[in-house]
Amino acid sequence: MQSPDFVSMAAVAAISLALAGCTVPRASTEPAAPSAGTDRGQPIAEADLAVWNIDVRGPDGQGLPAGSGTVAAGKAVYDAQCAACHGAAASGGPVFGPMVGGIGSFKTDKRVLTPGSMYPYAPALFDYVRRAMPMNAPQSMTNDEVYAVSGYLLHLNGLVPADAVMTAATLAAVQMPNRDGFIFDDRPDTKAVRCMSGCTPISGSR
Ligand code: HEC
């Protein structure tokens, strides 16, 4: 067991250390800027980044990978890997509601959210499915499978024919019904320029 003296000595030591800490000039506690000669980490190679860099741009499909898939192949992928949660022909299953129909509903007060009714750009469907589905094994499909199953979903929504072959080019060319249904966010703060002092107020604000 510690003696009272030891405890008080320890407390004094701790307080002195804390005080000493307080008197250290602030600048010296800030991390030093990395110098050119730093030996921590290693430069990242483009090839290492490539596996993470999977975003696809909606309007023109920039970032879509090479590959292709037919609607028929997509049905096979869908039946094997998606139907259990989403139901046959994407009509709605035990885990998620219908992914077909509702087209035009965005102009009413009873909006039905399906890829066909909501997505403004078909490449966004590819991006979402490749990134997140099947929910129990995301990013497990090949690009060809993602093209195929995206084509099948678009076909079920009446947006591509039964013999369609989806590629980067054909997917980006699909005109989604809700393409112009989103409003561009042009509120003043979306144009604000970063400013830390003496800033001009955003026009229209007080
Ligand atoms: C284990 C169940 C499960 C499986 C299997 C599954 N999904 Fe899903 N899926 C979900 C759930 C849950 C959501 C909703 C996720 C959310 O809102 O975050 C979803 C959402 C989606 C959406 C978005 C729908 C929308 O209206 O925006 C698409 C598209 C989709 N899934 C496609 C697929 C495809 C294609 C497959 C097969 C390759 C698949 N899913 C397999 C559970 C599943």
Residues whose N, C-alpha, C, O or C-beta is under 5 A from the ligand:
A	BS01	HEC	Q81 C82 C85 V95 F96 L113 T114 P115 V129 M133 P134 M135 N136 V149
